[in-house]
Amino acid sequence: METCASAGFNQVYFQIRGTADAYYRSTLEPWAAPLSGKLGKDPGWDPLGVAVKAAHERKLELHAWINVATAWKGKLPPGKSTPAHILRAHPGWRMVYKDGRPMPYADAYIFVSPANPEFKKHIQAVVAEIASFYAVDGVHFDYIRYPAPDTSYDKVSNRLYWKAKKKDPRLTRAKWQREELTGLVLKLKEKVKEVRPAAVVSAAVTGVYQDRWEWGEVVKGFSDFHQDSHGWAKAGAVDVLVPMIYWKPTRPPGGKSDYRTLVEDFSSLLETVEVLSGINVEAGGFKVLEDEIQIAREHNFPGVVLFAYAALKQRGWFEKLEQGVFKDPALPREPKKVAFKP
């Protein structure tokens, strides 16, 4: 927190939920295993509590960053814990492929179905717990998507889709999934605002919304993950959108996954929602990072989000930012004068 404040940042996204586990005191999900070596074991301290205090002492905003739909990572399923991990308590929530196979336990993320009504209730309770018990300035949603186009063929999703299709025979599964995700984002925002009205609700979204430029072979949020980020902006589902534009500018401009082109695409939403350009620190050298920050400024983005702290620290770039493009520190957000519901 001291490093970030000294380098001119005004907020930190602090990850507290990666795989349906907790880096904070929770009654709903178990303590994360990396804290103590065992899932569910109290580490004897509260990372989120420490982070909030450290951030606020340095006039930094602290946004609680949670992975929404990722539930586990590893070749073995989660062990016993109190509370029980959701994949032990609710194995039917696990994502299922079109051929009927559940996502296998592996070194990659295992997702749960975001359309499952019971999971929706659970994740809403999770964000309400965080916003109720911690003085966070925002809640940031990551991995709020499907893992691939042909997923979520679990029994509950199948039943819900066919029920919806009976009402609208033209309804495609992809459209239904996009609508389910948008509805979930709206509900999560509502839940945060119920208990902490001034908290900022943000979401990290895929850097390519749709391939409007016919680049080919690029991952598109709208069709590959059923993530309608532009639709979320227009529906007021988030206060802040953070497109992960993780590629560097091409020469000449307009090449495949060109950073500038994608910034221009998301800049069309600036009158509807606050957009912060998500930048991959490891996309290139420091000059590339500087160029990307300047491009975002040229397109009137109110700010940028740099991913991630470790890479900046390892490369010694905090000092360079402080002496260069962040010489004038980011201004603190004007707090909204709203009543807080305990």
C-alpha positions in Angstrom: 0.0 0.0 0.0 2.9 2.3 0.8 4.5 1.6 -2.6 1.2 2.2 -4.5 0.5 5.5 -2.6 4.0 6.8 -3.2 3.8 6.0 -6.9 0.7 8.1 -7.4 -2.0 5.5 -7.4 -5.4 6.3 -5.9 -6.9 2.8 -5.5 -6.0 -0.8 -5.2 -7.9 -3.9 -6.3 -7.1 -6.5 -3.6 -8.0 -10.1 -4.5 -9.9 -11.8 -1.6 -11.8 -14.6 -3.4 -10.1 -16.8 -6.0 -11.7 -20.2 -6.0 -14.8 -20.0 -3.7 -12.5 -19.4 -0.8 -11.8 -16.5 1.5 -8.9 -14.1 2.3 -11.2 -12.5 4.9 -13.3 -13.7 7.8 -16.4 -15.4 6.2 -19.3 -17.4 7.5 -20.0 -18.6 4.0 -16.8 -19.8 2.5 -13.6 -21.4 3.9 -10.3 -19.7 4.6 -8.1 -20.0 1.5 -5.5 -22.8 1.7 -2.4 -20.7 0.7 -2.8 -18.7 4.0 -2.1 -21.6 6.3 -1.5 -24.6 4.0 -5.0 -26.1 4.8 -8.4 -25.1 3.3 -10.6 -23.7 6.1 -7.8 -23.2 8.7 -7.9 -19.8 10.4 -4.5 -18.2 9.7 -4.7 -16.0 12.7 -5.0 -12.7 10.9 -7.4 -11.1 8.4 -5.8 -10.1 5.1 -8.7 -7.9 4.0 -9.0 -6.2 7.4 -5.2 -5.4 7.3 -5.5 -4.2 3.7 -8.4 -1.9 4.3 -6.6 -0.3 7.2 -3.3 0.1 5.4 -5.0 1.5 2.3 -7.1 4.1 4.2 -4.2 5.2 6.3 -2.5 6.2 3.0 -5.6 7.8 1.4 -6.0 4.9 -1.0 -9.3 3.3 -2.0 -9.5 -0.4 -1.4 -11.7 -2.4 -3.7 -12.4 -6.1 -2.8 -11.6 -8.2 -5.9 -13.5 -11.4 -6.3 -13.5 -14.2 -8.9 -17.2 -14.9 -9.3 -17.6 -18.1 -11.3 -14.3 -19.9 -10.7 -14.7 -22.5 -7.9 -11.4 -24.5 -7.8 -8.0 -25.1 -9.3 -6.3 -28.4 -8.8 -6.2 -32.1 -9.8 -7.8 -33.1 -6.5 -11.2 -31.8 -5.3 -11.4 -29.5 -2.2 -11.0 -31.3 1.1 -13.3 -31.0 4.2 -13.6 -27.6 5.8 -15.9 -25.4 7.9 -17.8 -23.9 6.1 -17.8 -26.6 3.4 -16.4 -25.6 0.0 -19.3 -25.1 -2.5 -18.1 -28.0 -4.7 -18.3 -30.4 -1.8 -21.6 -29.1 -0.6 -23.1 -28.6 -4.1 -21.4 -30.8 -6.6 -24.2 -30.2 -9.1 -23.2 -26.6 -9.4 -20.1 -27.6 -11.4 -19.9 -26.6 -15.0 -20.8 -29.3 -17.5 -19.7 -29.5 -21.2 -22.1 -30.1 -24.1 -21.3 -33.8 -24.1 -22.5 -34.1 -20.5 -19.0 -34.3 -18.9 -18.4 -32.1 -15.8 -15.3 -29.9 -16.0 -12.5 -32.1 -14.8 -10.3 -31.4 -11.8 -7.1 -30.0 -13.3 -4.6 -27.2 -12.9 -6.9 -24.9 -14.8 -9.9 -23.1 -13.2 -13.0 -25.2 -12.6 -16.2 -23.1 -13.1 -19.6 -23.3 -11.6 -22.7 -22.5 -13.6 -23.6 -18.8 -13.1 -27.2 -19.5 -14.2 -27.9 -21.9 -11.3 -30.4 -20.1 -9.0 -28.9 -21.5 -5.8 -25.4 -20.4 -6.8 -26.8 -16.9 -7.6 -28.2 -16.7 -4.0 -24.9 -17.9 -2.6 -22.7 -15.4 -4.5 -25.1 -12.5 -3.6 -24.7 -13.5 0.1 -21.0 -13.5 -0.3 -20.8 -10.0 -1.7 -23.3 -8.7 0.9 -21.2 -10.2 3.7 -18.0 -8.5 2.4 -19.7 -5.1 1.9 -21.4 -5.3 5.3 -18.4 -6.2 7.5 -15.6 -4.4 5.7 -15.2 -0.7 4.9 -14.4 -1.4 1.3 -14.6 1.4 -1.2 -15.8 -1.0 -4.0 -16.4 -4.5 -5.0 -14.6 -5.7 -8.2 -15.9 -8.7 -10.2 -13.6 -10.9 -12.2 -14.3 -14.1 -14.1 -17.9 -13.2 -14.3 -18.4 -15.3 -17.4 -18.7 -18.7 -18.9 -15.4 -20.5 -19.6 -16.3 -21.3 -23.2 -19.3 -21.2 -25.6 -20.4 -24.8 -25.2 -20.6 -25.0 -21.4 -23.3 -25.0 -18.7 -25.2 -28.1 -19.8 -25.8 -29.1 -16.2 -29.3 -30.4 -15.4 -30.5 -27.1 -13.8 -29.3 -25.0 -16.7 -30.8 -27.4 -19.3 -34.2 -27.2 -17.5 -34.2 -23.4 -17.2 -33.2 -22.9 -20.8 -35.9 -25.1 -22.2 -38.4 -23.5 -19.9 -37.4 -20.1 -21.3 -37.4 -21.3 -24.8 -41.0 -22.5 -24.5 -42.0 -18.9 -23.9 -39.8 -17.6 -26.7 -39.1 -20.3 -29.4 -36.5 -18.1 -31.1 -34.4 -17.9 -27.9 -30.9 -19.3 -28.5 -28.9 -20.9 -25.7 -26.2 -18.2 -26.2 -28.6 -15.4 -25.8 -30.2 -17.0 -22.8 -26.7 -17.4 -21.2 -25.9 -13.7 -21.9 -29.2 -12.6 -20.3 -28.5 -14.8 -17.3 -25.1 -13.3 -16.8 -26.4 -9.7 -17.2 -29.2 -10.5 -14.7 -26.6 -11.8 -12.2 -24.4 -8.7 -12.5 -27.4 -6.5 -11.9 -28.4 -8.5 -8.8 -24.8 -8.4 -7.4 -24.7 -4.6 -7.8 -28.1 -4.3 -6.1 -26.9 -6.4 -3.2 -23.7 -4.4 -2.7 -25.6 -1.1 -2.8 -28.2 -2.3 -0.3 -25.6 -2.5 2.5 -22.9 0.0 1.2 -24.5 2.5 -1.2 -21.3 4.5 -1.8 -19.3 1.4 -2.8 -18.2 1.3 -6.4 -19.2 -1.8 -8.3 -16.8 -2.7 -11.2 -16.1 -5.6 -13.5 -13.1 -6.8 -15.4 -14.3 -7.8 -18.9 -12.7 -9.4 -22.0 -10.7 -6.8 -24.0 -12.3 -7.8 -27.3 -16.1 -7.4 -27.1 -16.8 -8.5 -30.7 -14.4 -8.9 -33.6 -15.7 -5.8 -35.6 -12.4 -5.7 -37.6 -12.4 -9.3 -38.8 -9.1 -10.1 -37.2 -10.0 -13.7 -36.8 -8.7 -16.1 -34.1 -9.3 -13.7 -31.2 -11.3 -14.5 -28.1 -14.5 -12.4 -28.0 -16.3 -11.8 -24.8 -19.8 -11.6 -26.4 -19.8 -14.9 -28.2 -17.0 -17.0 -26.5 -17.8 -16.2 -22.9 -21.5 -14.9 -23.2 -20.3 -11.7 -21.5 -22.2 -8.8 -22.9 -20.0 -6.1 -21.4 -21.4 -3.3 -23.6 -24.9 -4.4 -22.6 -23.9 -4.2 -19.0 -22.9 -0.6 -19.4 -26.1 0.3 -21.1 -28.2 -1.5 -18.4 -26.4 0.2 -15.6 -25.2 -3.1 -14.2 -21.9 -1.7 -13.1 -20.5 1.7 -12.1 -17.1 1.0 -13.7 -16.1 -1.3 -16.6 -12.5 -2.5 -16.8 -11.8 -4.0 -20.2 -8.7 -6.1 -20.1 -6.9 -4.7 -23.1 -3.8 -6.8 -22.6 -2.1 -6.4 -25.9 0.3 -3.6 -27.0 -0.3 -1.1 -29.8 0.5 -2.4 -33.2 2.6 -0.7 -35.9 0.9 0.3 -38.0 -2.2 0.9 -35.9 -5.2 -1.4 -36.5 -3.4 -4.7 -36.5 -4.8 -7.8 -34.7 -5.6 -7.1 -31.0 -4.3 -3.5 -31.4 -4.5 -1.7 -28.0 -5.4 1.6 -29.5 -8.2 0.1 -31.6 -9.7 -1.6 -28.6 -9.5 1.6 -26.5 -11.4 3.4 -29.2 -14.0 0.7 -29.2 -14.7 0.9 -25.5 -14.5 4.7 -25.5 -17.9 4.6 -27.2 -19.3 3.7 -23.7 -17.8 6.7 -21.8 -21.0 8.6 -21.8 -22.8 5.6 -20.3 -20.4 4.2 -17.8 -17.0 5.0 -16.3 -14.4 2.9 -18.2 -10.9 2.3 -17.0 -8.4 0.7 -19.4 -7.1 -2.6 -18.0 -3.4 -2.8 -19.0 -1.1 -5.9 -18.9 2.2 -4.7 -17.4 4.0 -7.6 -19.0 2.8 -6.8 -22.6 6.1 -5.0 -23.4 8.7 -2.7 -22.0 8.2 0.4 -19.9 7.9 2.6 -23.0 4.9 0.4 -24.1 3.3 0.9 -20.7 3.7 4.6 -20.9 2.3 4.7 -24.5 -0.7 2.7 -23.4 -1.5 5.1 -20.5 -1.2 8.1 -22.8 -3.5 6.5 -25.4 -6.1 5.9 -22.7 -5.8 9.6 -21.7 -6.1 10.8 -25.3 -9.4 8.9 -25.5 -10.7 10.6 -22.3 -10.6 7.5 -20.1 -10.7 8.7 -16.5 -8.0 6.3 -15.5 -6.2 3.0 -16.0 -5.9 -0.3 -14.0 -2.4 -1.9 -14.1 -2.2 -5.7 -13.8 -0.4 -6.6 -11.7 1.5 -5.4 -8.7 4.1 -8.2 -8.6 5.3 -7.4 -12.2 5.6 -3.7 -11.5 7.5 -4.3 -8.3 9.9 -6.9 -9.9 10.7 -4.6 -12.8 11.2 -1.5 -10.6 8.6 0.4 -12.5 6.8 2.0 -9.5 9.6 4.5 -9.3 9.6 5.1 -13.0 5.8 5.8 -13.0 6.2 8.2 -10.1 8.9 10.1 -12.0 7.0 10.0 -15.3 3.4 9.5 -16.3 2.2 9.4 -12.7 4.2 12.5 -11.6 0.9 14.2 -10.9 -0.8 11.7 -8.5 -4.2 10.4 -9.4 -6.9 12.4 -7.7 -9.1 10.7 -5.0 -12.6 9.9 -6.1 -15.2 12.4 -4.7 -17.1 10.5 -2.1 -20.9 10.3 -2.6 -22.9 11.7 0.2 -25.2 8.8 0.9 -26.5 7.1 4.0 -24.9 3.8 5.1 -27.2 1.0 6.1 -25.6 -1.1 8.8 
